[in-house]
Amino acid sequence: MSRNFHDQKFDAGTLVKLDIYRRYLQSWLPVFIQSQKLGQAINVFDFFAGPGSDKSGADGSPVIAVRTALEYSEKLIQKNKKVFFYFFDAGKRKTAALRENLKEAVGQEHSPIRVSIECKPFSDALAASLPTIKSGCNLIFVDQCGIKQVTPEIFRALTSCPRTDLLFFSASSYLRRFAGTKEFLAHLDLNVSEVNAIPHSEIHRFVAGHYKAIARKVQSDYYVAPFSIKKDSNIYGLIFGSGHLLGLDKFLRVCWEIDSERGEANYDIDGDGSGPTPFIFPEWNTPGKLRRFREDLRKKLLDGQLRTDADVNRFALESGFLGSQAREVVTEMFRKGCLAMRKKSVRPRLSVYALSEPREFVTLNREQC
């Protein structure tokens, strides 16, 4: 990706990326605005902010973020909350342009929206921001050019910050060209043979899996999910990270709104052909990812590995699905007499709300199911 892509018109892939960011902000902000336990300050960091628009005047990530927050101005005032935006870029020309694009939002003394814009490279900006990040409620957006800035060390540092969701861009196709170079190996610690064995369409999924493995070594309940974006023949994408299943649920909801087939890409990532033209056999019209999820869920329920509705929701989210997408399997198993509720007066809740108060299943007629 060109480092001066703001001097061009945003392409379709970039617009998908920005749309995901906007939608996630719209679902993320109300959680912290409504909470009375998490303090007054809500922080949004954008470390490659750019000038705030492309050549045609389309909004970039900083303008999208501020405009989204302004939609909640009344609620912020009612709850005595403020949203602090910290925008950084290494380019003086870009930060000057961003100040101009956000001049109406900068320096408003009584506004619940506060904006800071600084000309700093990523490493310096992150180092200066870590104390604020560690003490606040944060959404961090890292729209890096390429793949090298978010190293394992930086990723571990960010995943260790409480109350912090992370969304960063990765030009994952670059691995195909540069994974064997010393520079890339030093930054990402990847096995070249594993990279070369991954199908091109799945390379971003592989990169996200690499970061998930890094996070799990530090924090067993840290959650990572990708969204792959195809631009011409190249594969890019976003990687989301959160220490809370509610954050993962909100990100996956955005993904499934954009990709109703698999919730993971703006193209047929698995190459199984499911789409608007139906096959003769109905089961072939279901994406393979969904079929495997349903089969795995059914087996784990019968084996007793998933004992509560909370277990089902956690399994669904960690598999890249929403709890509600497990409903068809659970409902069928109840109908066939394979499952029942231990407490007969309650029903299973197939949403994140089950996590705080699990309701237990009883497995019945296992041999017949």
C-alpha positions in Angstrom: 0.0 0.0 0.0 1.3 3.5 -0.9 2.2 5.6 2.1 0.5 8.5 0.3 -2.8 6.7 -0.4 -4.7 9.7 1.1 -3.6 11.6 -2.0 -5.8 9.3 -4.0 -9.5 8.3 -3.8 -10.2 5.6 -1.2 -10.7 2.3 -3.0 -13.5 -0.2 -2.2 -11.4 -2.2 0.2 -10.4 0.9 2.2 -14.1 1.9 2.4 -14.9 -1.5 3.8 -12.2 -1.1 6.5 -13.5 2.4 7.4 -17.1 1.2 7.5 -16.1 -1.6 10.0 -14.3 1.0 12.2 -17.4 3.3 12.1 -19.8 0.5 12.9 -17.7 -0.8 15.8 -17.4 2.7 17.3 -21.2 3.0 17.1 -21.6 -0.1 19.2 -18.5 0.4 21.4 -19.1 4.0 22.6 -22.6 3.5 24.2 -21.2 0.7 26.5 -18.8 3.1 28.2 -21.1 6.1 28.1 -23.8 4.1 30.0 -21.4 2.5 32.5 -21.2 4.1 35.9 -18.3 1.9 37.0 -15.7 2.8 34.4 -15.0 6.4 35.1 -15.6 9.6 33.1 -12.9 9.4 30.4 -13.3 7.4 27.2 -10.2 7.3 25.0 -9.8 6.7 21.3 -6.3 6.5 19.9 -5.5 6.6 16.1 -1.8 6.2 15.5 -1.7 6.6 11.7 -4.5 9.2 11.5 -3.5 10.8 8.2 -5.1 14.1 7.0 -8.7 13.1 7.8 -9.8 12.7 4.2 -8.9 11.4 0.8 -8.3 13.3 -2.5 -12.1 13.4 -3.1 -12.9 14.6 0.4 -14.2 11.3 1.7 -13.9 11.0 5.5 -10.9 9.2 6.9 -10.7 7.5 10.2 -10.3 10.6 12.5 -13.2 12.4 11.0 -15.4 9.3 11.1 -14.5 8.8 14.7 -15.2 12.3 15.8 -18.5 12.5 13.9 -19.6 9.2 15.4 -18.9 10.5 18.9 -20.8 13.7 18.2 -23.9 11.6 17.7 -23.7 10.8 21.4 -23.1 14.4 22.7 -26.3 14.6 24.6 -25.8 11.3 26.3 -22.2 12.2 27.2 -23.4 15.4 28.8 -26.2 13.6 30.7 -23.7 11.0 32.0 -21.0 13.5 32.7 -18.6 11.6 30.4 -16.0 12.9 27.9 -14.5 11.2 24.8 -10.8 12.1 24.3 -9.4 11.6 20.8 -5.6 11.2 20.4 -4.6 11.5 16.8 -1.0 10.9 15.7 0.8 10.9 12.4 4.5 11.1 11.5 3.7 13.6 8.6 3.6 17.3 9.4 1.6 18.0 6.3 -1.0 15.4 7.3 -1.4 16.6 10.8 -1.8 20.2 9.6 -4.5 19.0 7.2 -6.2 17.0 10.0 -6.3 20.1 12.3 -8.0 22.0 9.5 -10.5 19.1 8.9 -11.3 19.0 12.6 -11.0 22.6 13.5 -14.6 22.8 14.6 -14.0 19.9 17.1 -10.7 21.2 18.4 -10.6 23.5 21.5 -14.3 23.5 22.3 -14.1 24.1 26.0 -17.5 22.9 27.1 -17.8 20.1 24.6 -17.8 16.4 25.8 -15.5 15.7 22.7 -11.8 16.6 23.2 -9.3 16.3 20.4 -5.5 16.1 20.5 -3.4 16.0 17.3 0.3 15.5 17.3 3.0 14.9 14.8 4.8 11.8 16.1 6.0 8.5 14.6 4.2 5.4 15.9 6.8 4.2 18.4 7.1 7.6 20.1 3.4 8.2 20.1 2.7 4.7 21.6 5.3 5.1 24.3 3.9 8.5 25.3 0.4 7.1 25.3 0.8 4.0 27.3 0.3 5.6 30.8 -3.0 7.0 29.6 -4.0 3.7 28.0 -3.3 1.7 31.1 -5.5 3.9 33.2 -8.4 4.5 30.9 -11.2 2.9 28.8 -9.7 2.7 25.3 -10.2 1.9 21.7 -7.0 1.7 19.7 -6.9 2.0 15.9 -3.6 1.3 14.2 -4.0 1.8 10.4 -0.4 0.9 9.6 1.0 0.8 6.1 2.2 -2.7 5.7 2.5 -5.2 8.5 5.6 -4.5 10.5 4.6 -1.9 13.0 2.5 -4.1 15.3 5.3 -6.4 16.4 4.7 -9.3 18.9 6.2 -7.1 21.7 3.9 -4.2 20.9 0.9 -6.5 20.6 1.7 -8.1 24.0 2.0 -4.7 25.5 -1.4 -3.6 24.2 -3.2 -6.8 25.1 -2.0 -6.4 28.7 -3.8 -3.1 29.0 -7.2 -3.4 30.8 -10.4 -2.1 29.3 -8.7 -1.8 25.9 -10.0 -3.0 22.5 -7.6 -3.0 19.6 -8.3 -2.8 15.9 -5.4 -2.8 13.5 -4.8 -3.1 9.8 -2.5 -5.6 8.3 -1.3 -5.9 4.6 -1.1 -9.6 5.0 -0.3 -10.3 1.4 3.1 -8.8 2.1 4.1 -12.0 3.8 4.1 -13.8 0.5 6.8 -11.5 -0.8 8.8 -10.7 2.3 8.4 -13.5 4.9 11.8 -14.9 4.1 13.7 -11.7 4.7 15.5 -11.1 7.9 13.6 -7.8 8.5 10.2 -9.5 8.5 11.4 -12.5 10.5 12.8 -10.2 13.1 9.5 -8.3 13.4 7.0 -11.1 13.3 8.8 -14.3 14.2 7.0 -16.4 11.6 7.8 -19.8 10.1 8.4 -19.3 6.4 7.4 -22.8 5.4 4.0 -22.4 7.3 3.5 -19.0 5.5 4.1 -20.6 2.1 1.7 -23.5 2.8 -1.3 -21.2 3.5 -3.7 -20.7 0.6 -3.5 -17.1 -0.6 -7.1 -16.4 0.2 -6.6 -17.4 3.9 -3.3 -15.5 4.5 -5.0 -12.8 6.7 -6.8 -15.5 8.7 -3.3 -17.1 9.3 -1.8 -13.7 10.5 -4.7 -13.2 12.9 -4.1 -16.8 14.2 -0.5 -15.9 14.8 -1.4 -12.9 16.9 -4.0 -14.9 18.8 -1.3 -17.4 19.8 0.9 -14.6 21.0 -2.0 -13.1 23.1 -2.9 -16.5 24.6 0.6 -17.0 26.0 0.1 -13.8 28.1 -3.6 -13.9 28.7 -5.7 -17.0 28.3 -9.0 -15.2 28.0 -7.9 -12.7 25.3 -10.0 -12.8 22.1 -8.8 -12.2 18.5 -10.9 -12.1 15.3 -10.0 -11.1 11.7 -11.9 -9.6 8.8 -10.2 -10.2 5.5 -10.3 -7.6 2.7 -9.4 -8.3 -1.0 -8.1 -5.5 -3.1 -7.4 -6.7 -6.6 -5.2 -9.7 -6.1 -3.9 -8.8 -2.7 -5.3 -9.8 0.7 -5.4 -7.2 3.5 -7.6 -7.0 6.6 -8.4 -5.9 10.1 -7.4 -7.8 13.3 -9.6 -7.2 16.4 -8.5 -7.9 19.9 -10.3 -7.6 23.2 -10.0 -9.0 26.7 -13.8 -9.2 27.0 -16.2 -11.5 25.1 -18.7 -8.6 24.9 -16.1 -6.7 22.7 -15.7 -9.8 20.5 -19.5 -10.2 20.2 -19.8 -6.5 19.1 -17.0 -6.9 16.5 -18.5 -10.1 15.1 -21.9 -8.5 14.8 -20.3 -5.9 12.6 -18.6 -8.5 10.5 -21.7 -10.5 10.0 -23.6 -7.4 8.9 -21.0 -6.9 6.1 -20.5 -10.6 5.2 -23.7 -12.5 5.8 -22.3 -15.8 4.5 -19.2 -16.2 6.7 -18.8 -13.0 8.8 -15.1 -12.9 7.9 -14.3 -11.3 4.5 -15.5 -9.2 1.6 -14.9 -12.2 -0.7 -15.4 -16.0 -0.7 -12.6 -16.7 1.6 -13.1 -20.5 1.7 -13.7 -20.9 -2.0 -16.7 -23.2 -1.4 -18.9 -21.4 -3.9 -21.9 -20.8 -1.7 -23.6 -17.6 -2.7 -26.6 -16.2 -4.6 -26.7 -19.0 -7.2 -28.1 -22.1 -5.4 -26.8 -25.7 -5.9 -29.1 -28.6 -6.6 -28.4 -30.1 -3.1 -29.6 -27.8 -0.3 -26.8 -28.7 2.0 -24.3 -27.4 -0.5 -25.8 -23.9 -0.3 -24.6 -23.6 3.3 -21.0 -22.3 3.6 -18.5 -25.0 4.8 -17.5 -22.8 7.8 -21.1 -22.8 9.0 -21.6 -26.6 8.4 -18.5 -27.4 10.4 -19.5 -25.1 13.2 -22.9 -26.8 13.5 -21.4 -30.2 13.5 -18.8 -29.3 16.1 -21.4 -27.7 18.3 -23.7 -30.7 18.2 -20.9 -33.1 19.0 -19.6 -31.0 21.9 -23.1 -30.8 23.3 -23.6 -34.5 23.1 -20.2 -35.2 24.6 -20.9 -33.0 27.5 -18.1 -30.6 26.7 -20.6 -27.7 26.6 -22.7 -27.9 29.7 -24.4 -24.5 29.8 -25.9 -21.9 27.5 -22.8 -19.7 28.5 -20.5 -22.5 27.2 -22.4 -22.5 23.9 -22.1 -18.7 23.5 -18.4 -18.7 24.3 -17.8 -21.6 21.9 -19.8 -19.7 19.2 -17.9 -16.4 19.6 -14.5 -18.1 19.7 -15.5 -19.9 16.5 -16.3 -16.6 14.8 -20.1 -16.9 15.2 -22.8 -15.2 17.2 -24.6 -17.0 20.0 -27.8 -16.6 18.1 -26.3 -18.6 15.2 -26.2 -21.7 17.5 -29.9 -21.5 18.0 -30.8 -23.8 15.1 -28.6 -26.6 16.5 -29.8 -26.2 20.1 -33.4 -25.9 19.1 -33.2 -29.1 17.0 -31.6 -31.0 19.8 -34.3 -29.9 22.2 -37.0 -30.9 19.7 -35.5 -34.4 19.2 -35.1 -34.9 22.9 -31.3 -34.9 22.9 -31.1 -31.9 25.3 -33.2 -30.5 28.1 -32.7 -27.8 30.7 -31.7 -29.0 34.2 -34.0 -26.3 35.6 -37.2 -26.9 33.6 -38.7 -23.5 34.2 -36.0 -21.6 32.3 -34.9 -21.4 28.6 -31.4 -21.2 27.2 -30.2 -17.7 26.4 -28.2 -17.7 23.2 -26.5 -14.4 23.7 -23.7 -12.8 25.7 -26.1 -12.2 28.5 -25.9 -15.9 29.4 -22.2 -15.4 30.4 -23.1 -13.8 33.7 -25.7 -16.4 34.8 -25.2 -19.7 33.0 -28.1 -22.1 32.7 -27.2 -25.8 32.7 -28.2 -28.4 30.0 -28.9 -32.1 30.6 -28.0 -34.5 27.7 -30.6 -37.1 27.0 -30.8 -40.1 24.6 -27.2 -39.6 23.5 -27.1 -42.9 21.6 -30.2 -42.0 19.5 -29.0 -38.5 18.7 
